[in-house]
Amino acid sequence: MEPKYEPYWLDTAPRFRAAEVEPIGGRFDVAVVGGGFTGLSAALALRRRGATVAVLEAGQVVAAASGRNGGQCNNGLAHGFAAIVDELGLDVARSFYLAYNAAVDRVERLVAEEAIDCDFHRCGKLKLAAKPTHFRHLARDAELLAREVDSDSVIVNQNDLSVEIGSDRFYGALLNRRSASLHVGRFGIGLAEAAARQGARVYEDAPVTHHQRLSGGGHVLATTRGSLEADQVLVATGAYTSGPFGWFRRRFVPIGSFIIVTEPLETGTLDSIMPTRRNAATTMTIGHYFRTSTDNRLIFGGRARFALSSQSSDARSGRILERNMLEIFPQLRGTRIDYCWGGLIDVVADRLPHAGVHKDLFYAMGYSGHGVQMSVHMGEIMADSMAGRTEVNPWRDLPWPAIPGHFGPPWFLPFIGAYYRVVNLLR
């Protein structure tokens, strides 16, 4: 039986029913390009401040990266904390780490404030050491974190790991207790409904095709459904950036990430593989991430192939993921796969978020696969920045050079894949 080639999150979420049906026109204080978590969070925050807001979404709200991820809302950076300390210094590393703590807190607060039914739960996250050397790096991270910024993060030795996960493939783990899980489809629709309820005008099927700066200040944005004027523009499109925003597109690589979801499992089976029901991710550069759902499924993802998403590509990636899942959890052999899908993540060279202003265009993107919490956080942060409070943006001073040779479609993906396969073998 073939799986459904659509995200589990979107298939099991309600439809967004507050989209604008009239042609696009008029003038707004702010136009937000992108109807994912960043754009919707910004729209909600801007409306709460009294600004008039239009959200221009090329497809359907939260149907791109925001609805195609693994449903993990984790604190902690994409990098090891010690590596960031070594590269940027303790003060910067601490501020970046605390930004992720604040991001998870902000998601939790929004869920409560807007009464969004999305199964938000502080379950904790396991960063699983795939090699003995990786565990030594995790142990150093845990020591630094406990001393400098996060005493809730602790090391789990290999001998104690069976309490957390039913697999003999790992050499220990770093446990971040503040991390959370949620149903990102229901959360995203709830966020969109909240923004619309506050008065934001949300337009779907409205890709931006042209951008013009007005001589007297402000912007004109043309879409397939009409044009509008706005005093300010926030670009919040991430890996799905298209249209007249080439400056941003040249600064990240859109990489496919793929996910499979099993049929509902017996409670005993779940207890045997994920007894504590935490989020999990492996330490390999091309690794895996997984968690359980509230209806007893295993949600298992990873960079199975360095390819973009399509149904045929997703199917091939899904078969790879299923083999990898069974290597970690052989007790799932014979389990049916109900869902299989892919999506794009906006990977930046330094794997840190980037947000600021370029030629009068505000932007926030580059979450590099760690965007569920940070995208929501940066939506509100950028609303503050657009009101002049730029100091609240933790990423404002990061340089963001273009990727050499990157002017359009990512022709170099196979070479990146080959490079990281070698890295996986050597690390």
N, C-alpha and C positions, 0 to 999 in steps of 0.2 A: 504493500500500500504506500503510495507516494505521500510525503508530508505536505502540509500547506506551505507554499512559498510566500508567506507574508509574516510579518512580525507577530509573535504571540501577543505582545503588548497592545498592538493596534486591533487585533482580532477580538480581544477580550475587553476593550474599552468602549464606552459610549461614543456616539458621534458628536462632533462639535456642531451645535445648532444655532450659534449666534453670529455666523459669518455674514458680512454685508452682501446684499444681492444687487444693490444699485451700482451704476457705473462709478468709477473713481473720479473724483474731482474736488475742487476747493483748496483751501490753505489750512495748514496745521502748524502747530508749534514744532512738532517732531514727527518725522516719518521713520519708522523702524523697518528695515529691510531684513526679513527673515522671521518666520513664525515658529521658531523652536523655543527652547527654554530661555535662552538669552533674550531674544526679542520680546517674548511674552512677559517675562519677569520685568524687563525694562518698561514695557507699556503699562503694566499694572502700577509700578512705582511712579511713573511719570503722571498717570492719571490721579493718583493719590496726592500729588503735588499740585494738581490743577491744570496741567498742560493738556492741550488738545493733541491727540495721538492717532496716527494711522499706521497699522501694521500691514505690510505688503509681503504676502507669502506666495512663492512661485507655485506651490502645489497645495497640499493640505497641511493644516497646523500639526506640528509634532510628528509628521510622517517621515521626516528625514532622520538625521542623527539622534534627535531627542527621543524618537520612538523605535530606534533600531539598536539600542545598546544592551548591555547585560543587566541593567536594573540595579547596579551597585552604586551606592552613594557614600563613597569612602573618604575618610580623612587621609592625610599623607600625600606626598608628592609622587610623580611618576618615577623619580630618581630615588636612590638611597639617600637618607638624610646626611650621612657622613660624607657622601660624594659631593653634595651641595655645600656642606661646610668647607670641604677642602677647596672647592672651586670659587665660592663667592663669599666665604666668611660666615662666622656664626650668627651675626646679627641679621644678615640677609636671609640665611637659611631658616632662622627662627621665624622671621616675619612671613616668609612664604608658607611655612608649615602651618602657622596660626591662621593664615588666610584660608587654608583648606578646612581647618576646624570650624572657622566662622561660616564657611560655605555650607557644611552639613547642618550647622545650627540654623542657618537661614532657611534651608529647605524645610526643616522640622517646624519652624515658626510659621512659614507660609501655609503648610498643611493644616496647622491648627487655626490660624487666622481665617482662612477661607473655607474651612471644614471640607477639605478635599479627601475623599474616600479612596486611598491609594495604598493601604497596607504598609505605611511607613513604620519601620521597626529598627531599633538600634541593636543589630545582631552581632556587630564586630566583623573584622576582616582578617583572614589568614593570608600572609604572604609566604608561600611555600617554597622552601629551598630545594631546587631541582638537582643541585650538586653540593658536595661537602664544602667547596670554596664559597658557594653562595651563602651557606649557613654562617660561615665566619663573618661575611659582610653584614648579614642580618644581625648577628650578635653585637657587632660594633655599632650599628644603627640603634639597637635597643638600649645600649649603654649610654650613648649620647642623648637619645630622646628622653630617657628617664632622668638624666641629670639636668637637661637644658630646657625641655619644652613640653614633654608629654609622659607623665608617670603612668598613664593608663595603657601604654604600649609595653608589652612584655615579650620575652622570648619563650618559645615552646621547644624543648629539646626533643630529639628524635624518639627517645624512649617514652615520652609522654604524648606523642602525637596521635596515637590511636584514640585518645579521648576526643580528639577534634575531627579526625578524618579517617575513613576506612580504606586506606591505601598504603602500600609499602614503598611507594615511589619517591618519597621525599625524606629529607635529612633534618627536618625541623622547620620552624616557622616563626615569623614575627606576627604577633597578634595585636591589631589596633582595635581596641574595644569601642571607640567612638563611632566607628563606621556603621552605616545603615543600609537597609534595602528598601525598595518601594516598587510599586507597579507604575512604571514610567508612562505608560499609555494613559492610565486614569489620572495620574498626576498632571500630565501635560494638558489633557482636555479640561481638567479642573482649573488649571492656571489660565487657559484661554478663556474659559467662561468667566473667571474672576475679572480678567482684564476688560472683557466686553461689558460685564455688569457694572464696572466702574466708569464706562463710557468710552473706552478705546474702540476705534472702528477697525475691525479685523477683516481684511480682504484676502480670500483664498484664490488660487488660480490666477495670480497677478504677478508674473515675473517682471522684474524691472529691466527694461530694454534700453533705456537712455537716461543719462544724468547730465544736468547742466547747472552750473553755478550762475546765479543772477548777479548782475553788476551792482545792484543796490543791496546785496546780501540775500542769503537764502538759496534755495535749490528748487529745481524742477525735476521730478522723477516721472518718466513715462513708462507705462505698463501696457500689457495687452488689453487691459480693461479701462484705459483712460490715464490721464495725467493729473498730478497734484503738485502743489507748492508746499514747501516746508521751511521753516527757519533753521532747523537742525535736522541732520540725518544720522542715524545709527545703523551701521552695517553689521549684521549679526547672522551671517550665512555660513560660516565655517567651511567645511569641505565641499559644500554644495554651492559655493560662490560661482556665479555666472554673470553674464551681462557686462555692464560697463565698470567692472571693479577689478580690472586686471592687476593693479598694484598689489592687492591683497592675495590674489590667486597665485602670484609668483613667489609667495613667501611660505607656503606650506605644500606638502605632498599629500594628495588625497589617496589614502591607502584603504583597501577593503578589509573589513573585519566581519566575521561570519559566526552565526550562532545556530545551534540546534536545540530543540526542546523535546524531552521524552514524553511519553504517555504518563498519566498519573501513576505513581508508584505506591506499592504497599508501604505502610508505616514502618514495618520491620526492615524493608529494603532501604528506605531513607535513613533509618537509624544505623544501618550497616555502612553507609557511605558518607553521610554528613550528620553525625549524631548531634552536633551543636547548632546545625542550620546556619552557619556563618557564611558570609561572602568568602570567596577564595580566589587567589591568582597565583600563578607560578612565577618564578624568578627568571625564566628563560627570556631572552630578548624577543624571540618569537614564541610566546608562551600561550597559556590558556587562562581563562577566568570562568568561574562557575558559581552557582548558588542554587538553592531550592526555591520553589514558588509556594504560595499559600495553598494551591491545589495539588501539592505533592509531586511536582515535576522537577527534573533536573534541567537547569538552563546552563548550557555549556558552550562557550565561545572561544574564539582565538583568531589569530592571523593565519588561517590555514593555508592561504595562497596569496602571493603578491599580485593580486588581480582586482579589477573593479567588479562591482556587483551587477549581476544579471541573473535570470532564473537558471540558465545553464551553468554559469559560474558558481552560483550559490549551491546548486546540486552537487557539483564536483567537490566544492569546499566542504559541504555537509558530510559527504562520504569520508573525507579525511578526518573531520572532527569526530565522527562516530568511531573510527578506528582509534583515535587518540583517547577518546573517552573510555573505551574498553581497556586500553592499556593502563589507565589510572584506576578504573573501577571494573575489573573483569566480572564482578558479580552482576553487572547489568547486561551481560550477554543475552541476546534474545529480546531485549526491550525495544518496543516500537518507537520510532521518531515521529512525532506529530507535527513539528514545525521546523522549518529551515529557512533562513534568510541571511542577507548580507546588507552592509551599509558602508559608508565612508567615514573615516576619521581624518581630521586635519593635523597631520604630524608636522611639527616644526623642528628645525635642526636642534634647538636646545631643549625641546620637549617641555617647555613652559608656556603658560598662557600669554597672550599678547593683547594689549588693550590700550587705547589712547586716541589720538587725533592725527589724521593725515589729510592735509589740504582741506580743512573744514569738514571732513567726514570722520565722525566718531566710529570706533570699531571695537569689538571684543570677539576673539576667536583663538584658534590655535591650541585647543585643549588637549590634543594629542592622546585621545582615548581615555581621558580622566575628566570628562566634562559634565557629568550629570549634576554634581553639586556646584562646581565652579561656574557653569553657565548661568545657573539661577542666581548665584551670588553676584556675578558680574553684571547681570541685567540691572540689579538695584544699584550697584556701584557706578555703572555708567549713567544712570539717571542722576545720581549725585554729581558726577563729573560734568554732565551737560549743564548743570546749574552752577558750575564754577568751582566745585569742591574736588579738584583733581587730586588732592593729596590723599584721598581715600582709596585710590587705585593702587594696589600693591605692585602692579606690573608696569607702571608708567615709565620707568627709566630703563627698561630692557631694550637693547638694540634689536632690530628685526630686519636684517639684510635679506635681499632676494636670494633665492636658490640659484646658483649659476646654471645657465642653460635651460632654465624652466620658464617657458613662455606660453605654454598651452597644455595640451594633453600630456600626462606624465609618461613619456616614452621610456623613461629610465626605470620603471618599476621592476622589470625582471632583474636588472643589475643590482638594485637595492635588495631584492629577495635573495640573490646569490650571496651578497655581502653578509647579510644577517644570518644566513645558514652557516657560513664559516664562523661568524662570531659565536653562534650557539655552540659550535663544536669546541671552540678554543676557551671560552669563559668557564 
